[in-house]
């Protein structure tokens, strides 16, 4: 749970300098998600300002499972192959848009 809060704070810090991405995320106000990576999970809800609020609930609008063997495709930026590996449960369009927004964040 502590890791989730720290990661959400890090993402929000990055979002502060990405107003375009925040505006896109604000369109999904109130929607929640859970990203399942190998070894850890991240769960949050989009707020009205396009930032993320830590969410440790059990009901999510979308659950995105990123399997361990997809790391190669993340590095190679092969989106088509990566999307074929990822599984979405729930609001698939929100899940895909969320990943697209997060992938375009400028550090």
N, C-alpha and C positions, 0 to 999 in steps of 0.2 A: 504494500500500500504506500509506503514512503517513496519507493522508486517511482510509482505512478505520479505522485505529487511533484517530485523533482523534475521528471520528464515533462510534465504539463507546464511547469514554470519555465523550463528551457524553451519549449515550443512557443509559449506566449511571448517570451523575450524576443525571439526571432520574428514572430508575427507583428510585433510592435514596429519593426522596421520594414514591413511588407504590407502597406495599406491596401494594395490591390487584392492580396490573398485574404486579408481580414474582411474586406467587403464581400468577397465570394463566400467565405465561411458564414458571414452574418445572414446570408440567404437561408442557411440551414439552422437558424435559431431554434433551440429546444430539442434538436435531434441528438441522439447519443450513439456512441460507437465503442466497440472494443476491438483493438488490434492485437492479435495473438502472434507474437514472434517466437522463435525457438528460445526457450528459457525465460521469457518474461511477457507480460501483458500490459497494455496501456488502455485505459478506458476514460472517456471524457464526454462532455456535452458541449455543444456549441452555444455561446451566449450571444446576446443581441449585438455586441460590438465586434463579433468575429473572433473572439478569443475562446479559449477552452477552459472549462471548469472540470476539475477532477470528479469522476463519477465511479463509484464502486458498487453500483446497483446490480441487479440481476436481469433487468429488462433493457435491452439495447435495440435501437432501430436497425443497426447492422453490426454483425460480427464478422471481422475480416481475419482469416487465418492465412498467415504467410509461412509456408513450410520451409524447413532448413535448406532444401536443395534449390530454393529460389534466390539465394544470396548471389550466385553467379550472375543471374539476370539483372539483379539490382546494380551490380558493379558495371556490367556491360551496357546498362541502360536499354535493354531489349524489352520494351513495354509489352509488346504483343505476347511474347513467350512468358513473361512474368504474370500477366493477367490470366493466362491459361493455367498457371500453377496455383494462383491464389483462389481460395474459396470464400464466397460471400454468403452469409445467412441473413436474410431480412431485406432491407431496402438496398438493393444492388446498385441502383443509380446513384444514391447518396454515397455508398461505399467507394464506387469508382471515382466520383467527383472529389471526394475527400482525399483519396490517394493522389489524384492529379494535382490538387491544390498543394498538398504537402510536398510533392516532388518538385514543385517549382519555386519553393521558398529560397530566397537569397540569404546566405549567411552573412 
